[in-house]
Amino acid sequence: MPGQEQAQPLRGGCGAGLWVRPLGVAASIGVTLYFAGAVISHLRVKDFDLAPAAVLTLVAAAALVLRVAA
């Protein structure tokens, strides 16, 4: 698949975040900000079908909270 070569290091980084706590927290922060940006982008173009982005933002934020609390 085109572009899959670029995704390989990302998979390794996300997997490493399971064992390396600071890397996992950084990944959780990044994913939370990414999906929060998606919600903001939906709102800016007045596209109110933002449920998937909002749900994923909440899931990412919950993962971040659990990762920091553990």
Secondary structure in CASP SS format (residue, H / E / C, confidence):
PFRMAT SS
TARGET T0000
AUTHOR 0000-0000-0000
METHOD secondary structure of the structure
MODEL  1
M C 1.00
P C 1.00
G C 1.00
Q H 1.00
E H 1.00
Q H 1.00
A H 1.00
Q H 1.00
P H 1.00
L H 1.00
R H 1.00
G H 1.00
G H 1.00
C H 1.00
G H 1.00
A H 1.00
G C 1.00
L C 1.00
W C 1.00
V C 1.00
R H 1.00
P H 1.00
L H 1.00
G H 1.00
V H 1.00
A H 1.00
A H 1.00
S H 1.00
I H 1.00
G H 1.00
V H 1.00
T H 1.00
L H 1.00
Y H 1.00
F H 1.00
A H 1.00
G H 1.00
A H 1.00
V H 1.00
I H 1.00
S H 1.00
H H 1.00
L H 1.00
R H 1.00
V C 1.00
K C 1.00
D C 1.00
F C 1.00
D C 1.00
L C 1.00
A H 1.00
P H 1.00
A H 1.00
A H 1.00
V H 1.00
L H 1.00
T H 1.00
L H 1.00
V H 1.00
A H 1.00
A H 1.00
A H 1.00
A H 1.00
L H 1.00
V H 1.00
L H 1.00
R H 1.00
V H 1.00
A H 1.00
A C 1.00
END
